[in-house]
């Protein structure tokens, strides 16, 4: 049997980036954790106290069977049960576009986590824009493989849209990273519109509105 | 037919009677100066607890797992039963190479307080009178069962159990351990259970108790003195309860409307249907190994269980600050302890900031699923215990065999 504490070799490109953002030994909640690949990575390289929520029962069962603290739950419904500031980091990796109410979810995350990490596919990428412009149909690509009628991704946004949402709810963007289509980081000095055009993925580290900040635990 | 069956019903009855005071298991006896203070305020002394152990305790006593049994279970979790000769009730979970791996862990399973397999219960002899307790035994609770188990764990010099594991009423004891003695429980596995007995569950238990007490052979609870046995009442109680352990779907799949050893309806009240014959058999085999008054006491203990009652209804406060790692499991077709009950515990544990894993397993076999060959349950418990053992710095269970 393989050592289940180790993540699969082909971890998503944003996992390493997220791991870089997490302080070792912290308390982490991964919302939409799938089978727990990111949690397993964070436990092994950052020694975090990790918890996960996953919608799919099959994902949960696999996560628990590999020794992770995972429960079945829904980002749209089940975040209320957690007290404020229960975690140092709450992570929403490649999940926000699948939630029913992304704004409310983001506000919940900022309530229960000291810091929030969000990664998502950028719908403003030039490839997406070109496909829509040239074919007149909703883009289907290797990274966004679903057709419009069967996609779980019901709330796509662009990097600029996401920044605007952060502004609206008063979240501070502490760090933002964009990855191009091959998974390389774009230079920090590039303006938002460049990121929005050639960034395939956005990874954001947010902190909560100043008024909601709790004294250090 | 086992050797024990060959003895015939009278010999089996005598064996069951003798197990109450002089069990085949190991016994830890507490003298008049070592009382057990019960939740109801009564004091039990002398008293005793009967138990089985498997595997060996490591040098720093950090590898002990306490297995808690359900309503009609007992301490014979992984060995043949001394009265029925049947295999232990959870051999898929406990044994060499199993998730609760007796090659790696020191496993303890004790008969509950109020039981009839050697721990003090209504069939035990009251030292004050020299007669069986009957209804003279104070009412016991899940809390009392755990207090008794804690005394046994003390006896082994174990400060902190690696894990406490159980299903149904066993799961109630697991939650009670984690709530009352959190520093003594490193990991808790509670399966098909709840933080409280529901109104519907109390109702079914009351039907069972009334069936026992309606049997003239119950003799106001003094049947053992009178040389009688309320077999019919207890069998009916078991029949009614047994229905609640299965799902409509599993009953239909197993029996449907099939007839028992006949071609047509008899237009009478024989067991025409296979399901009737099956339930009668379940009832009659149960009375050979279980004491009727014990059934009253242990069902009552379950009815009284309500963890949140101690904190004015807030279940989260019960587990506040807990460092125990929890694993909760429910089954889709379990309507006796439905997933919603488990989910309430999970929400409370999250509210309390505890570490919790929660899995709902797809099974159409009802409440009894936790005892059956459902590989996913064993895979999950093995995985959970492996992670917990890693965190504790002890050897985890052996890797899963093919097929689990």
Interface residues (C-beta under 8 A of the other chain):
Chain A: X1 X4 X5 X49 X51 X57 X60 X61 X63 X64 X65 X66 X67 X68 X69 X70 X71 X72 X78 X81 X82 X83 X86
Chain B: X325 X327 X346 X347 X350 X351 X353 X355 X356 X357 X358 X359 X360 X361 X362 X376 X379 X380 X382 X383 X384 X386 X387 X388 X390 X399 X400
